Amino acid sequence: MKYLHTMVRVSDLDASLAFYCDHLGLEQLGRYDIEDGRFSLVFLAPPGQPEAQIELTHNWDPEPLDEGRNFGHLAYQVDNIYETCEKLAAAGVVINRPPRDGRMAFVRSPDNVSVELLQAGEALAPCEPWASMENIGKW
């Protein structure tokens, strides 16, 4: 058995690509627009890790999507959790669970998919403004 990908349904493909690619840093590996089925599939992965793919599925006809809590979350290791969260916050991404401990944070995609960010290696020393930030919303 071999892991292939995790599928995440999205309502706004452009907003989702901005979140996952521009803000989180994933790279687009392929895109398939299926006109007969009225949907698009976009495959993304962290740089240099094509085996760790997510598939964004966008149905062209609008449909309500729930918060995705039944899905759980995606998780990505980052080199510096404080720098990553600072970059995301500057892009307007809400940090739902700030990295108070220098080890873990949670954000959400435009479709409310929970994304966990984990510090590579040992936790960084707690520092402001993160150490005193409260949780915002659900994560």
C-alpha positions in Angstrom: 0.0 0.0 0.0 1.2 3.5 -0.8 -0.1 6.9 0.3 -1.3 8.9 -2.6 -3.0 12.1 -1.4 -5.7 13.6 0.8 -8.7 15.3 -0.9 -10.0 18.6 0.4 -13.2 20.1 -1.2 -13.0 23.8 -1.8 -15.6 26.4 -2.7 -13.3 29.2 -4.1 -10.4 27.7 -6.0 -8.5 31.0 -6.4 -8.7 31.8 -2.7 -7.7 28.2 -1.8 -4.7 28.3 -4.2 -3.6 31.7 -2.7 -3.8 30.1 0.8 -2.1 26.8 0.1 0.5 28.1 -2.5 1.1 31.7 -1.8 0.8 31.7 2.0 1.7 28.2 3.1 4.2 27.6 0.3 2.9 24.4 -1.3 3.6 23.9 -5.0 1.1 23.0 -7.7 2.0 19.6 -9.3 -1.0 19.3 -11.7 -4.4 20.7 -12.5 -7.2 19.0 -14.3 -10.3 20.9 -15.4 -13.1 18.4 -16.2 -15.7 20.2 -18.2 -18.1 17.3 -18.6 -18.1 16.7 -14.8 -18.0 20.5 -14.0 -15.1 20.2 -11.6 -11.4 20.9 -11.2 -8.7 18.9 -9.4 -5.5 20.6 -8.3 -2.7 18.6 -6.8 -0.3 20.3 -4.3 2.7 19.3 -2.2 5.4 20.9 -0.2 8.5 21.8 -2.2 10.6 18.6 -2.9 7.9 16.3 -1.4 5.7 15.1 -4.3 4.7 12.1 -2.2 2.9 14.3 0.4 0.1 15.5 -1.9 -3.2 17.1 -1.2 -5.9 17.3 -3.9 -8.1 20.3 -4.0 -11.5 19.4 -5.5 -13.5 22.3 -6.8 -17.1 21.7 -8.0 -18.0 24.5 -10.4 -21.7 24.5 -9.3 -21.9 26.2 -5.8 -22.6 23.9 -2.9 -22.5 24.5 0.8 -19.5 23.0 2.6 -19.4 22.4 6.4 -16.5 23.4 8.6 -14.6 20.2 8.0 -14.2 19.3 11.7 -15.1 15.7 10.8 -12.1 15.7 8.5 -9.6 16.6 11.3 -6.7 18.6 9.9 -3.7 18.7 7.6 -0.3 19.0 9.3 2.9 20.6 8.0 6.3 20.9 9.6 7.9 24.4 9.2 11.4 25.6 9.7 10.4 28.5 12.0 6.9 28.6 13.3 7.1 32.2 14.4 8.2 33.4 11.0 5.6 31.2 9.3 2.8 32.6 11.5 4.0 36.1 11.0 3.9 35.7 7.3 0.4 34.1 7.4 -0.9 36.9 9.7 0.5 39.6 7.4 -1.4 37.9 4.5 -4.6 38.2 6.5 -4.8 34.6 7.7 -6.2 34.2 11.2 -4.0 32.3 13.6 -6.6 30.3 15.4 -4.2 28.7 17.9 -1.1 30.8 18.2 2.3 29.1 18.7 2.5 30.1 22.4 4.7 27.1 23.1 7.0 27.6 20.1 6.0 24.3 18.8 2.4 24.2 17.4 -0.1 26.5 15.7 -3.4 26.1 13.9 -4.9 28.1 11.0 -7.8 27.5 8.7 -8.1 27.5 4.9 -10.7 29.7 3.1 -13.0 26.7 3.4 -12.4 26.2 7.2 -10.1 23.2 6.8 -7.9 23.1 9.9 -4.2 23.2 9.2 -1.7 22.4 12.0 1.8 23.9 11.8 4.5 22.1 13.7 8.0 23.4 14.5 10.8 21.3 13.0 13.1 19.9 15.7 12.9 21.3 19.2 10.3 23.9 20.1 11.4 27.5 19.9 11.7 29.5 23.1 8.3 31.2 23.8 8.3 34.8 22.8 5.9 37.7 22.2 3.5 38.5 20.7 2.7 34.8 20.4 3.2 33.8 24.1 0.3 35.9 25.3 -2.1 35.5 22.4 -5.4 33.9 22.9 -7.1 31.3 20.7 -9.4 32.8 18.1 -12.4 30.7 16.9 -12.1 26.9 16.5 -9.0 25.0 15.5 
